Amino acid sequence: MIIKIGKNTKIAAILGKEILMNGGIIIYPTETSYGLGCKATSKKALKRIFEIKKRGIGKKLPVIISGEKMAADFFILNADAKKLIARFMPGPLTLIAKAKKRMPKEIGLNKVAFRISSNKFACGLSEAINCPLVSTSTNISGEKNIYKEKELLDFEHCVDLIFSAGNLKPRKPSTIYDLTENKIAREGEIKKEMIEKTINKKINHN
């Protein structure tokens, strides 16, 4: 089943919350491509995500959070993290940080990537369930990301609901900065020099 977001935003948010709180799987639009999501603390749902993507259990899954408070609830944040969140989030920055014990190990041992999405619907879902929302790409691991609505139908049989915002405009992936190793794992719109200026120190070479 596909629900088009737009005039149905409030209804979509209610349905999304209900499905996620009951351990369901959804497809939803993010600020880049379509994401495959579930409540990050649902071990049953996490297992389904790995099965859908044909991805080895133990590989990390990124999450979307609603704000800095949720980041502090689920992750160990140092001074650099707080500066970067204040400067760049919501926006094209993903941070890798040590997760607290309330985050299940299935989502990633010790370290998890998180971001505050600039997509209001995605960010709103995380806020509604009061929990990080898994935000892995809607694809089989290693295959291309999905931006077109019609391509979502390939996954209709294996998720509980699809939220569509039509065809998305492809965007450059977010910059990924690993707080635990002080290095950039992937450079996107936010450049190395911008991060260095914000945290007032040099970043390690990869």
BASE-721383 format. One record per residue (C-alpha): residue number from 0; residue in three letters; x, y, z. Coordinates in steps of 0.02 Angstrom, whole numbers. Layout:
<rs>
<r fido="NUM" pafi="ALA" u="X" v="Y" w="Z"/>
...
</rs>
This chain:
<rs>
<r fido="0" pafi="MET" u="0" v="0" w="0"/>
<r fido="1" pafi="ILE" u="64" v="173" w="-46"/>
<r fido="2" pafi="ILE" u="10" v="333" w="39"/>
<r fido="3" pafi="LYS" u="55" v="496" w="-45"/>
<r fido="4" pafi="ILE" u="120" v="629" w="72"/>
<r fido="5" pafi="GLY" u="57" v="804" w="43"/>
<r fido="6" pafi="LYS" u="-120" v="843" w="91"/>
<r fido="7" pafi="ASN" u="-119" v="680" w="189"/>
<r fido="8" pafi="THR" u="32" v="725" w="297"/>
<r fido="9" pafi="LYS" u="-59" v="716" w="464"/>
<r fido="10" pafi="ILE" u="-144" v="551" w="422"/>
<r fido="11" pafi="ALA" u="21" v="482" w="356"/>
<r fido="12" pafi="ALA" u="110" v="531" w="517"/>
<r fido="13" pafi="ILE" u="-22" v="444" w="624"/>
<r fido="14" pafi="LEU" u="-13" v="285" w="521"/>
<r fido="15" pafi="GLY" u="177" v="290" w="519"/>
<r fido="16" pafi="LYS" u="186" v="306" w="707"/>
<r fido="17" pafi="GLU" u="65" v="161" w="733"/>
<r fido="18" pafi="ILE" u="161" v="45" w="617"/>
<r fido="19" pafi="LEU" u="331" v="90" w="689"/>
<r fido="20" pafi="MET" u="275" v="74" w="870"/>
<r fido="21" pafi="ASN" u="211" v="-101" w="831"/>
<r fido="22" pafi="GLY" u="376" v="-159" w="757"/>
<r fido="23" pafi="GLY" u="331" v="-128" w="575"/>
<r fido="24" pafi="ILE" u="436" v="-78" w="424"/>
<r fido="25" pafi="ILE" u="404" v="73" w="314"/>
<r fido="26" pafi="ILE" u="478" v="159" w="162"/>
<r fido="27" pafi="TYR" u="482" v="348" w="172"/>
<r fido="28" pafi="PRO" u="564" v="499" w="89"/>
<r fido="29" pafi="THR" u="720" v="576" w="163"/>
<r fido="30" pafi="GLU" u="819" v="729" w="110"/>
<r fido="31" pafi="THR" u="915" v="621" w="-14"/>
<r fido="32" pafi="SER" u="835" v="458" w="-73"/>
<r fido="33" pafi="TYR" u="696" v="344" w="-9"/>
<r fido="34" pafi="GLY" u="736" v="263" w="157"/>
<r fido="35" pafi="LEU" u="691" v="96" w="232"/>
<r fido="36" pafi="GLY" u="645" v="120" w="413"/>
<r fido="37" pafi="CYS" u="592" v="46" w="578"/>
<r fido="38" pafi="LYS" u="600" v="91" w="762"/>
<r fido="39" pafi="ALA" u="785" v="75" w="805"/>
<r fido="40" pafi="THR" u="752" v="-17" w="968"/>
<r fido="41" pafi="SER" u="643" v="-152" w="889"/>
<r fido="42" pafi="LYS" u="754" v="-306" w="869"/>
<r fido="43" pafi="LYS" u="619" v="-397" w="771"/>
<r fido="44" pafi="ALA" u="604" v="-253" w="647"/>
<r fido="45" pafi="LEU" u="792" v="-236" w="632"/>
<r fido="46" pafi="LYS" u="804" v="-419" w="583"/>
<r fido="47" pafi="ARG" u="675" v="-390" w="446"/>
<r fido="48" pafi="ILE" u="774" v="-241" w="380"/>
<r fido="49" pafi="PHE" u="930" v="-348" w="361"/>
<r fido="50" pafi="GLU" u="828" v="-483" w="273"/>
<r fido="51" pafi="ILE" u="748" v="-360" w="152"/>
<r fido="52" pafi="LYS" u="916" v="-285" w="106"/>
<r fido="53" pafi="LYS" u="1002" v="-455" w="104"/>
<r fido="54" pafi="ARG" u="1130" v="-375" w="216"/>
<r fido="55" pafi="GLY" u="1237" v="-468" w="341"/>
<r fido="56" pafi="ILE" u="1178" v="-445" w="521"/>
<r fido="57" pafi="GLY" u="1309" v="-347" w="615"/>
<r fido="58" pafi="LYS" u="1336" v="-216" w="481"/>
<r fido="59" pafi="LYS" u="1288" v="-44" w="542"/>
<r fido="60" pafi="LEU" u="1123" v="42" w="505"/>
<r fido="61" pafi="PRO" u="1112" v="233" w="510"/>
<r fido="62" pafi="VAL" u="971" v="321" w="602"/>
<r fido="63" pafi="ILE" u="876" v="485" w="598"/>
<r fido="64" pafi="ILE" u="846" v="574" w="763"/>
<r fido="65" pafi="SER" u="726" v="715" w="805"/>
<r fido="66" pafi="GLY" u="850" v="832" w="890"/>
<r fido="67" pafi="GLU" u="996" v="857" w="1008"/>
<r fido="68" pafi="LYS" u="901" v="792" w="1160"/>
<r fido="69" pafi="MET" u="871" v="625" w="1075"/>
<r fido="70" pafi="ALA" u="1053" v="621" w="1022"/>
<r fido="71" pafi="ALA" u="1104" v="641" w="1204"/>
<r fido="72" pafi="ASP" u="981" v="506" w="1259"/>
<r fido="73" pafi="PHE" u="1050" v="375" w="1140"/>
<r fido="74" pafi="PHE" u="1231" v="427" w="1108"/>
<r fido="75" pafi="ILE" u="1384" v="483" w="1203"/>
<r fido="76" pafi="LEU" u="1414" v="660" w="1143"/>
<r fido="77" pafi="ASN" u="1577" v="753" w="1167"/>
<r fido="78" pafi="ALA" u="1605" v="939" w="1146"/>
<r fido="79" pafi="ASP" u="1641" v="918" w="960"/>
<r fido="80" pafi="ALA" u="1475" v="829" w="933"/>
<r fido="81" pafi="LYS" u="1377" v="969" w="1016"/>
<r fido="82" pafi="LYS" u="1464" v="1102" w="912"/>
<r fido="83" pafi="LEU" u="1432" v="1009" w="749"/>
<r fido="84" pafi="ILE" u="1250" v="974" w="790"/>
<r fido="85" pafi="ALA" u="1222" v="1157" w="830"/>
<r fido="86" pafi="ARG" u="1310" v="1216" w="672"/>
<r fido="87" pafi="PHE" u="1253" v="1091" w="539"/>
<r fido="88" pafi="MET" u="1096" v="1000" w="594"/>
<r fido="89" pafi="PRO" u="969" v="982" w="522"/>
<r fido="90" pafi="GLY" u="1073" v="965" w="366"/>
<r fido="91" pafi="PRO" u="1190" v="858" w="261"/>
<r fido="92" pafi="LEU" u="1298" v="796" w="405"/>
<r fido="93" pafi="THR" u="1300" v="623" w="482"/>
<r fido="94" pafi="LEU" u="1396" v="591" w="642"/>
<r fido="95" pafi="ILE" u="1464" v="424" w="702"/>
<r fido="96" pafi="ALA" u="1465" v="411" w="891"/>
<r fido="97" pafi="LYS" u="1470" v="282" w="1028"/>
<r fido="98" pafi="ALA" u="1295" v="220" w="1067"/>
<r fido="99" pafi="LYS" u="1226" v="203" w="1241"/>
<r fido="100" pafi="LYS" u="1165" v="34" w="1306"/>
<r fido="101" pafi="ARG" u="983" v="71" w="1262"/>
<r fido="102" pafi="MET" u="1031" v="55" w="1078"/>
<r fido="103" pafi="PRO" u="1024" v="-130" w="1027"/>
<r fido="104" pafi="LYS" u="1187" v="-207" w="968"/>
<r fido="105" pafi="GLU" u="1100" v="-269" w="810"/>
<r fido="106" pafi="ILE" u="1102" v="-93" w="739"/>
<r fido="107" pafi="GLY" u="1290" v="-79" w="755"/>
<r fido="108" pafi="LEU" u="1415" v="-133" w="885"/>
<r fido="109" pafi="ASN" u="1476" v="14" w="991"/>
<r fido="110" pafi="LYS" u="1461" v="147" w="854"/>
<r fido="111" pafi="VAL" u="1308" v="209" w="758"/>
<r fido="112" pafi="ALA" u="1287" v="344" w="627"/>
<r fido="113" pafi="PHE" u="1150" v="473" w="659"/>
<r fido="114" pafi="ARG" u="1084" v="633" w="582"/>
<r fido="115" pafi="ILE" u="943" v="757" w="603"/>
<r fido="116" pafi="SER" u="855" v="754" w="437"/>
<r fido="117" pafi="SER" u="803" v="914" w="348"/>
<r fido="118" pafi="ASN" u="653" v="815" w="284"/>
<r fido="119" pafi="LYS" u="514" v="866" w="405"/>
<r fido="120" pafi="PHE" u="413" v="707" w="380"/>
<r fido="121" pafi="ALA" u="561" v="593" w="419"/>
<r fido="122" pafi="CYS" u="615" v="696" w="568"/>
<r fido="123" pafi="GLY" u="435" v="705" w="629"/>
<r fido="124" pafi="LEU" u="419" v="516" w="629"/>
<r fido="125" pafi="SER" u="570" v="501" w="744"/>
<r fido="126" pafi="GLU" u="494" v="630" w="859"/>
<r fido="127" pafi="ALA" u="325" v="543" w="857"/>
<r fido="128" pafi="ILE" u="397" v="374" w="912"/>
<r fido="129" pafi="ASN" u="520" v="458" w="1032"/>
<r fido="130" pafi="CYS" u="657" v="348" w="963"/>
<r fido="131" pafi="PRO" u="790" v="350" w="826"/>
<r fido="132" pafi="LEU" u="719" v="295" w="659"/>
<r fido="133" pafi="VAL" u="822" v="177" w="552"/>
<r fido="134" pafi="SER" u="862" v="264" w="389"/>
<r fido="135" pafi="THR" u="951" v="143" w="274"/>
<r fido="136" pafi="SER" u="930" v="157" w="85"/>
<r fido="137" pafi="THR" u="784" v="65" w="6"/>
<r fido="138" pafi="ASN" u="881" v="-60" w="-97"/>
<r fido="139" pafi="ILE" u="969" v="-226" w="-94"/>
<r fido="140" pafi="SER" u="1141" v="-196" w="-17"/>
<r fido="141" pafi="GLY" u="1262" v="-136" w="-150"/>
<r fido="142" pafi="GLU" u="1128" v="-83" w="-275"/>
<r fido="143" pafi="LYS" u="1078" v="94" w="-322"/>
<r fido="144" pafi="ASN" u="973" v="207" w="-213"/>
<r fido="145" pafi="ILE" u="791" v="237" w="-257"/>
<r fido="146" pafi="TYR" u="725" v="410" w="-305"/>
<r fido="147" pafi="LYS" u="576" v="365" w="-416"/>
<r fido="148" pafi="GLU" u="405" v="321" w="-348"/>
<r fido="149" pafi="LYS" u="375" v="177" w="-470"/>
<r fido="150" pafi="GLU" u="534" v="89" w="-412"/>
<r fido="151" pafi="LEU" u="462" v="77" w="-236"/>
<r fido="152" pafi="LEU" u="338" v="-53" w="-297"/>
<r fido="153" pafi="ASP" u="479" v="-180" w="-303"/>
<r fido="154" pafi="PHE" u="476" v="-177" w="-112"/>
<r fido="155" pafi="GLU" u="288" v="-166" w="-86"/>
<r fido="156" pafi="HIS" u="275" v="-351" w="-38"/>
<r fido="157" pafi="CYS" u="405" v="-343" w="101"/>
<r fido="158" pafi="VAL" u="359" v="-185" w="198"/>
<r fido="159" pafi="ASP" u="204" v="-135" w="295"/>
<r fido="160" pafi="LEU" u="176" v="34" w="213"/>
<r fido="161" pafi="ILE" u="255" v="150" w="85"/>
<r fido="162" pafi="PHE" u="249" v="339" w="103"/>
<r fido="163" pafi="SER" u="279" v="427" w="-62"/>
<r fido="164" pafi="ALA" u="327" v="607" w="-99"/>
<r fido="165" pafi="GLY" u="335" v="571" w="-285"/>
<r fido="166" pafi="ASN" u="499" v="570" w="-379"/>
<r fido="167" pafi="LEU" u="640" v="639" w="-274"/>
<r fido="168" pafi="LYS" u="778" v="747" w="-343"/>
<r fido="169" pafi="PRO" u="944" v="654" w="-318"/>
<r fido="170" pafi="ARG" u="1060" v="745" w="-200"/>
<r fido="171" pafi="LYS" u="1239" v="720" w="-148"/>
<r fido="172" pafi="PRO" u="1252" v="608" w="5"/>
<r fido="173" pafi="SER" u="1287" v="686" w="174"/>
<r fido="174" pafi="THR" u="1461" v="707" w="244"/>
<r fido="175" pafi="ILE" u="1499" v="572" w="373"/>
<r fido="176" pafi="TYR" u="1615" v="621" w="517"/>
<r fido="177" pafi="ASP" u="1673" v="490" w="642"/>
<r fido="178" pafi="LEU" u="1683" v="572" w="813"/>
<r fido="179" pafi="THR" u="1771" v="422" w="890"/>
<r fido="180" pafi="GLU" u="1916" v="428" w="767"/>
<r fido="181" pafi="ASN" u="1914" v="613" w="721"/>
<r fido="182" pafi="LYS" u="1905" v="577" w="535"/>
<r fido="183" pafi="ILE" u="1789" v="599" w="387"/>
<r fido="184" pafi="ALA" u="1720" v="434" w="323"/>
<r fido="185" pafi="ARG" u="1636" v="517" w="174"/>
<r fido="186" pafi="GLU" u="1646" v="696" w="114"/>
<r fido="187" pafi="GLY" u="1487" v="773" w="44"/>
<r fido="188" pafi="GLU" u="1417" v="949" w="43"/>
<r fido="189" pafi="ILE" u="1502" v="991" w="208"/>
<r fido="190" pafi="LYS" u="1688" v="998" w="179"/>
<r fido="191" pafi="LYS" u="1831" v="946" w="292"/>
<r fido="192" pafi="GLU" u="1885" v="1127" w="317"/>
<r fido="193" pafi="MET" u="1711" v="1175" w="377"/>
<r fido="194" pafi="ILE" u="1714" v="1040" w="511"/>
<r fido="195" pafi="GLU" u="1891" v="1086" w="565"/>
<r fido="196" pafi="LYS" u="1840" v="1268" w="583"/>
<r fido="197" pafi="THR" u="1689" v="1221" w="688"/>
<r fido="198" pafi="ILE" u="1779" v="1105" w="810"/>
<r fido="199" pafi="ASN" u="1940" v="1209" w="803"/>
<r fido="200" pafi="LYS" u="2059" v="1064" w="770"/>
<r fido="201" pafi="LYS" u="2132" v="964" w="628"/>
<r fido="202" pafi="ILE" u="2049" v="805" w="566"/>
<r fido="203" pafi="ASN" u="2149" v="645" w="547"/>
<r fido="204" pafi="HIS" u="2190" v="583" w="373"/>
<r fido="205" pafi="ASN" u="2097" v="427" w="313"/>
</rs>
